[in-house]
């Protein structure tokens, strides 16, 4: 979902726990009753592992006749990971994919050399009181894979492993956590786990991955005596094991992975290790050289004319 017009997120509270390197409060925008909070990129932290964007959208409830309408738009050089807590989104792309995603499932779309997709609320779900709440992340690709063929993977909840017990329910969406491996194939070592914690439940987060962070979706957690409310991205220092506990019933997302093989340039929906590749993608979209989305060909998002230059 590339509809976020806001600036960088804000710095967070003062750091108490020595294992925490950054605390980021996402910048929020209201898109007409539909809120989006962006935690990455940030001026003090552009990436966590391969994650270059981290968006939290909703919770929202659409009125009758309304819904999500992200028109067809292009991507290069990244994979998108979409995960819902509530609602449903219909994904269509230029490969011919038409896949609805629901809570507990994952959509992993690899753009590679170029893909176009749209994300909408289906017509039959626009009767009113339609909820929507979830996360979408952009994961940059290793430079050697940036021009690979685009692809799309959908895994339903039954295919993603779940760890339960001691007041915890943890769904492993990508990577490995607590000795349990997700079947999702990724282009680079990537962790994404959705954890529901009862009040008082504790959860270790060992430095298995080179870089890692926790996003507090709801509730409040405690780390070494410091408490963190919902809407905080906590980025941890490499090598320091931590244990967090839930002060109240809470939901957190654990992310991380291998550090990228160099900086990435980001402009609009394009991510690349080379600025000239982004310039080519801009020209290709403006001239209509990307493929179209079967079943969604009437509209598209035009190339923005006032977008700032590509950032590192």
RAJO-V380946 format. One line per field, one symbol per residue. ss: DSSP state (A for helix, B for strand, O for the rest). phi: phi as a letter, one per 40 degrees, with the letter a starting at -180 (. if undefined). psi: psi as a letter, one per 30 degrees, with the letter a starting at -180 (. if undefined). A space follows every 10 residues. Layout:
ss=???
phi=???
psi=???
This chain:
ss=OOOOOOOOOB BOOOOOOOOB BBBBBOBBBB OOOOBBBBBB OBOOBOOBOO BBBBBBBBBB BBOOOOOOBB BBBBBBOBBB BBBBBBBBBB BBBOOOOBBB BBOOOBBBBB OOOOBBBBBB OOAAAOOOOB BBBBBBBBBB OOAAAOOOOO BBBBBOAAAO OBBBBOOBBB BBBBOBBOOB BOOOOOOOOB BBBBBBBOOO OBBBBOOOOO BBBBBBBBOB BBBOOBBBBO OBBBBBOOOO OBBBBBOOOB BBBBBBBOOO OOOOBBBOOB BBOOAAAAAA AAAAAAOOOO OOOOOOOOOO OOOOOOOOOO BO
phi=.bbccccccc cccccbcccc cbbbbdcbbb bggbcbbbcb cbdcacabfc cbbabbbgcb bccdgbicbc cdacabgabb bbabcagabc cbaccgcbbc bbdgbbbbbc cfciababba ccdcbbchfc caaibbbbbc bddcbcbccc aabbbcdccb cbbbhfgbbb cccagbafgb bccccbcada babbbbbcdg cbacbccccd baabbccaga bbbfgcbbcc gbbbbbccgb cbbbbccada bbbbbiiccc chcbcbafcb bacbcccccc cdcccccgcc ccbdgabcba cccccbccdd bc
psi=jhgjglalll lalkkekffk ekkkjkkkkj hhgjkkkjek llefjeljbg kfkjkjkakl jklkflakij lkllllglkk jkkkfkakkj kklffgkjkk klkflkkjkj ebfklklljl kkefghfkhj lkkakkkkjl lkefffglkl lkkkkleffk kkkllhgkjk kjekakkhgk kkfkklfljk kjkjkkklkf klkkilhele kllkkjelak lkjhfkkkll hkjjklkkfj klkllkelkl klkklaakkl hllkkkjcgk klfkefeeee eeeeeeggfl lljkfifell jlkkfgkllk l.
